Amino acid sequence: MKHLPRVLIVEDEPAIAELIAVNLRHGGFDPVVAQDSVTAQRELDAVLPDVILLDWMLPGQSGIALARHWRKQARTRSTPILMLTARGDEPDKVAGLDAGADDYITKPFSTQELLARIRAVLRRRAPESVNDSVTVGSLVLDAATHRISYQGQELKLGPTEFKLLHYLMKHAERVHSRSALLDKVWGDHVFIEERTVDVHVKRLREALGAAGTMVETVRGAGYRLTAVVAVAAGAANQATAPAQSGT
């Protein structure tokens, strides 16, 4: 039997939840509904979904708090989260992305938009088709094993940040506009705003730690990955190190 992608719908309005579930069934998905954070966690513990549709406003624990919690858990860290929100202002959208959501959709929305966004996050979670290895400076990415290391220390990245880093490393020293990155990394960006790229770049830098400076912002143009910053930083550290006294 063909596997239908399982979608956990966390929505406290029964009518909205049922409408979403019906449309998802017709769209080839297996929807499961939870109306609060407790039920949602129980469903997650039972079966890990392929995608989570998470309402911002929930009784008890908010959708934002849930997203942050699930992003900290190893089991749910890479599960795509699509935030459902009536808040259309950019600061609210950014807050949802910062909390760990992969995307957001503002109510009211069309069935076609919802299905397109779900399929888009599923495509982004899919493994890289090119299983190569690429090195820039002391940063090493192995697509076959899905591992990244910097100066020999392994790093942990989410699926979208991994794909973003892979593309930047494959095209190091070049400047990439936000729209170009959406096209090359996200693939289908019909419903995704360019601000989403900024949030994922921020996450990527944080995950890279000391190597985060390798991802440069080029004002008015976009982003690039360079080894020059890391080399310069290393040279600066050596220059400021205490001189060894002679014997």
C-alpha positions as CSV (number, residue, x, y, z in Angstrom):
1,M,0.0,0.0,0.0
2,K,1.3,3.5,-0.9
3,H,2.4,5.6,2.0
4,L,0.3,8.7,2.4
5,P,2.2,11.6,4.1
6,R,0.9,12.0,7.6
7,V,-0.1,15.5,8.6
8,L,-0.7,16.5,12.2
9,I,-3.2,19.3,12.4
10,V,-3.0,21.2,15.7
11,E,-6.0,23.5,15.5
12,D,-8.5,24.3,18.3
13,E,-11.4,25.4,16.1
14,P,-13.2,22.1,15.2
15,A,-14.8,23.5,12.0
16,I,-11.5,24.7,10.7
17,A,-9.6,21.5,11.7
18,E,-12.2,19.3,10.0
19,L,-12.2,21.5,6.8
20,I,-8.4,21.2,6.6
21,A,-8.6,17.5,7.2
22,V,-11.1,16.9,4.5
23,N,-9.1,18.9,2.0
24,L,-5.9,17.1,2.9
25,R,-7.6,13.6,2.4
26,H,-8.7,14.7,-1.0
27,G,-5.2,15.9,-1.7
28,G,-3.6,12.6,-0.9
29,F,-2.5,13.1,2.7
30,D,-3.3,11.3,5.9
31,P,-4.5,14.0,8.4
32,V,-4.7,13.6,12.2
33,V,-6.3,16.3,14.3
34,A,-5.3,17.6,17.8
35,Q,-7.1,20.5,19.4
36,D,-4.6,21.3,22.1
37,S,-1.0,20.9,23.0
38,V,-1.5,17.8,25.2
39,T,-3.3,15.9,22.5
40,A,-0.8,17.0,19.9
41,Q,2.1,15.7,22.0
42,R,0.3,12.4,22.5
43,E,-0.2,12.0,18.8
44,L,3.5,12.9,18.2
45,D,4.6,10.3,20.7
46,A,2.4,7.6,19.1
47,V,3.4,8.3,15.4
48,L,5.8,10.9,14.1
49,P,4.1,12.9,11.3
50,D,5.7,13.9,8.0
51,V,4.4,17.5,8.5
52,I,2.9,19.5,11.4
53,L,0.2,22.2,10.7
54,L,0.4,24.3,13.9
55,D,-2.1,27.0,14.8
56,W,-0.5,30.1,16.5
57,M,-3.3,30.6,19.0
58,L,-4.1,27.5,21.1
59,P,-5.6,27.0,24.6
60,G,-2.9,26.6,27.2
61,Q,0.5,26.3,25.5
62,S,0.7,28.5,22.4
63,G,1.8,27.3,18.9
64,I,5.0,29.4,19.2
65,A,5.9,27.7,22.5
66,L,5.1,24.2,21.0
67,A,7.3,24.9,18.0
68,R,10.2,25.9,20.2
69,H,9.8,22.8,22.3
70,W,9.6,20.4,19.4
71,R,12.7,22.0,17.8
72,K,14.7,21.3,20.9
73,Q,13.7,17.6,20.9
74,A,15.9,15.2,18.8
75,R,12.9,13.2,17.6
76,T,11.0,16.2,16.2
77,R,13.9,18.5,15.4
78,S,13.7,17.9,11.6
79,T,9.9,17.5,11.3
80,P,8.6,20.3,9.1
81,I,6.3,22.8,10.9
82,L,3.9,25.0,9.0
83,M,2.4,27.7,11.2
84,L,-1.2,28.6,10.7
85,T,-1.9,32.2,11.8
86,A,-4.4,35.0,11.6
87,R,-1.5,37.4,12.3
88,G,-0.4,38.8,8.9
89,D,2.2,41.4,10.2
90,E,5.8,40.7,9.3
91,P,7.1,40.8,12.9
92,D,4.6,38.0,13.8
93,K,5.6,36.0,10.8
94,V,9.3,36.4,11.6
95,A,8.5,35.4,15.2
96,G,7.0,32.1,13.9
97,L,10.0,31.4,11.8
98,D,12.4,32.2,14.6
99,A,10.5,29.8,16.8
100,G,11.3,27.0,14.4
101,A,8.6,27.0,11.8
102,D,9.7,26.2,8.3
103,D,6.9,28.3,6.8
104,Y,3.7,30.0,7.7
105,I,0.3,30.5,6.1
106,T,-2.1,33.4,7.0
107,K,-5.8,32.8,7.5
108,P,-7.9,32.8,5.5
109,F,-6.1,30.7,2.9
110,S,-7.1,28.6,-0.1
111,T,-6.9,24.8,-0.3
112,Q,-4.5,25.1,-3.3
113,E,-2.1,27.3,-1.3
114,L,-2.2,25.0,1.7
115,L,-1.5,21.9,-0.4
116,A,1.3,23.7,-2.3
117,R,3.0,24.8,0.9
118,I,2.8,21.3,2.4
119,R,4.3,19.7,-0.7
120,A,7.0,22.4,-0.8
121,V,8.2,21.7,2.8
122,L,8.1,17.9,2.1
123,R,10.3,18.5,-1.0
124,R,12.7,20.5,1.0
125,R,13.0,17.8,3.6
126,A,13.8,15.2,1.0
127,P,17.5,14.0,1.0
128,E,19.9,15.7,-1.4
129,S,20.0,14.0,-4.8
130,V,23.7,14.7,-5.1
131,N,25.6,12.7,-2.6
132,D,28.9,14.5,-2.9
133,S,31.5,16.0,-0.5
134,V,32.5,19.6,-0.6
135,T,35.1,21.5,1.4
136,V,35.6,25.3,1.9
137,G,38.4,26.2,4.2
138,S,38.0,24.1,7.4
139,L,34.3,23.5,6.7
140,V,33.5,20.1,5.3
141,L,30.1,18.9,4.1
142,D,29.4,15.2,3.2
143,A,26.0,15.0,1.5
144,A,26.0,11.2,1.4
145,T,26.2,10.8,5.2
146,H,24.5,14.2,5.9
147,R,27.4,15.3,8.1
148,I,29.1,18.7,8.5
149,S,32.2,19.5,10.4
150,Y,34.3,22.6,11.1
151,Q,38.0,22.2,12.1
152,G,37.2,18.5,12.8
153,Q,34.2,19.2,15.1
154,E,30.9,17.9,13.9
155,L,28.0,20.3,13.6
156,K,24.2,19.7,13.7
157,L,22.0,21.5,11.1
158,G,18.3,21.2,10.3
159,P,17.3,19.9,6.8
160,T,16.7,23.4,5.2
161,E,19.9,24.8,6.7
162,F,21.8,21.8,5.4
163,K,20.5,22.3,1.8
164,L,21.2,26.0,2.0
165,L,24.8,25.4,3.2
166,H,25.3,22.7,0.6
167,Y,24.3,25.1,-2.2
168,L,26.4,28.0,-0.8
169,M,29.5,25.7,-0.4
170,K,29.1,24.3,-4.0
171,H,29.0,27.9,-5.2
172,A,31.5,29.5,-2.8
173,E,32.7,33.1,-3.2
174,R,29.7,34.0,-5.4
175,V,27.0,36.4,-4.3
176,H,23.4,34.9,-4.4
177,S,20.3,37.0,-4.2
178,R,17.4,35.9,-2.0
179,S,15.3,35.1,-5.0
180,A,18.0,33.0,-6.5
181,L,18.4,31.1,-3.2
182,L,14.7,30.5,-3.0
183,D,14.8,29.1,-6.5
184,K,17.8,26.9,-6.1
185,V,17.4,25.7,-2.5
186,W,13.6,25.8,-1.9
187,G,12.7,24.9,-5.4
188,D,9.0,26.0,-5.4
189,H,8.8,29.5,-3.9
190,V,5.5,30.6,-5.3
191,F,4.2,31.2,-1.8
192,I,7.4,31.8,0.1
193,E,8.6,35.4,0.9
194,E,12.2,36.4,0.6
195,R,12.3,37.3,4.3
196,T,12.2,33.5,4.9
197,V,15.8,33.3,3.5
198,D,17.0,35.8,6.1
199,V,15.6,33.7,8.9
200,H,17.2,30.5,7.7
201,V,20.6,32.3,7.1
202,K,20.4,33.4,10.7
203,R,19.7,29.9,11.9
204,L,22.5,28.6,9.7
205,R,25.0,31.0,11.2
206,E,24.0,30.1,14.7
207,A,24.4,26.4,13.9
208,L,27.8,26.9,12.4
209,G,29.1,28.6,15.5
210,A,32.6,29.9,14.9
211,A,32.2,29.2,11.1
212,G,29.1,31.4,11.0
213,T,31.2,34.4,9.8
214,M,31.9,32.5,6.6
215,V,28.3,33.3,5.6
216,E,28.5,36.9,4.6
217,T,25.7,39.4,3.9
218,V,26.4,41.5,0.8
219,R,24.4,44.6,1.3
220,G,21.8,45.2,-1.4
221,A,22.8,42.0,-3.2
222,G,22.3,38.9,-1.0
223,Y,24.6,36.3,0.6
224,R,27.8,34.4,-0.1
225,L,29.9,31.8,1.6
226,T,33.6,32.6,1.8
227,A,36.7,31.0,3.3
228,V,38.5,34.4,3.4
229,V,36.8,35.6,6.6
230,A,37.7,32.4,8.5
231,V,41.3,32.7,7.3
232,A,41.5,36.4,8.2
233,A,40.0,35.6,11.6
234,G,42.6,32.9,12.2
235,A,45.4,35.3,11.2
236,A,44.0,38.0,13.6
237,N,43.9,35.5,16.4
238,Q,47.6,34.6,15.8
239,A,48.5,38.3,15.6
240,T,46.9,39.1,19.0
241,A,48.3,36.0,20.7
242,P,50.9,36.7,23.4
243,A,54.4,36.5,22.0
244,Q,56.5,33.6,23.3
245,S,59.6,34.8,25.1
246,G,62.9,33.6,23.7
247,T,65.4,31.6,25.7
